[in-house]
Amino acid sequence: MDHTSAAALSLSALSTVLAVRILEVAPGSTDLASAGVSTAFNVGITAGALIGGLLVAGPGLRSPVLVGALISVAALAATVAEPLLATSRRASGLTPAPRTFSRRAGLDRVEAAGGPSGAAVRQG
């Protein structure tokens, strides 16, 4: 496996890991948090293409690599700092503790809504 293939595999795994982390710490609606992940990826793709195009047209071909390296260092710093910041915000009471999700909890909602067989479930 060459370096390009390894980078592509790790990038494809990134979106899944990021989505799971967002859902763990989402303070409200998980639907809104999921939409935010998708929007952030689309904004990042658009901004990267715009900035890269401007840099190639301006300073030259080496500048997008240097700016990309700086953005990567900033992203690494944010990734390393996030657990520390989340812990300090939870300790101060600003953010609720992360929720955990179980497969059974999802099945309970399906069964309460009529069950997988479609039979109505009476609640109350």
Secondary structure in CASP SS format (residue, H / E / C, confidence):
PFRMAT SS
TARGET T0000
AUTHOR 0000-0000-0000
METHOD secondary structure of the structure
MODEL  1
M C 1.00
D C 1.00
H H 1.00
T H 1.00
S H 1.00
A H 1.00
A H 1.00
A H 1.00
L H 1.00
S H 1.00
L H 1.00
S H 1.00
A H 1.00
L H 1.00
S H 1.00
T H 1.00
V H 1.00
L H 1.00
A H 1.00
V H 1.00
R H 1.00
I H 1.00
L H 1.00
E H 1.00
V H 1.00
A C 1.00
P C 1.00
G C 1.00
S C 1.00
T H 1.00
D H 1.00
L H 1.00
A H 1.00
S H 1.00
A H 1.00
G H 1.00
V H 1.00
S H 1.00
T H 1.00
A H 1.00
F H 1.00
N H 1.00
V H 1.00
G H 1.00
I H 1.00
T H 1.00
A H 1.00
G H 1.00
A H 1.00
L H 1.00
I H 1.00
G H 1.00
G H 1.00
L H 1.00
L H 1.00
V H 1.00
A H 1.00
G C 1.00
P C 1.00
G C 1.00
L C 1.00
R C 1.00
S H 1.00
P H 1.00
V H 1.00
L H 1.00
V H 1.00
G H 1.00
A H 1.00
L H 1.00
I H 1.00
S H 1.00
V H 1.00
A H 1.00
A H 1.00
L H 1.00
A H 1.00
A H 1.00
T H 1.00
V H 1.00
A H 1.00
E H 1.00
P H 1.00
L H 1.00
L H 1.00
A H 1.00
T H 1.00
S H 1.00
R H 1.00
R H 1.00
A H 1.00
S H 1.00
G C 1.00
L C 1.00
T C 1.00
P C 1.00
A C 1.00
P C 1.00
R C 1.00
T C 1.00
F C 1.00
S C 1.00
R H 1.00
R H 1.00
A H 1.00
G H 1.00
L H 1.00
D H 1.00
R H 1.00
V H 1.00
E H 1.00
A H 1.00
A C 1.00
G C 1.00
G C 1.00
P C 1.00
S C 1.00
G C 1.00
A C 1.00
A C 1.00
V C 1.00
R C 1.00
Q C 1.00
G C 1.00
END
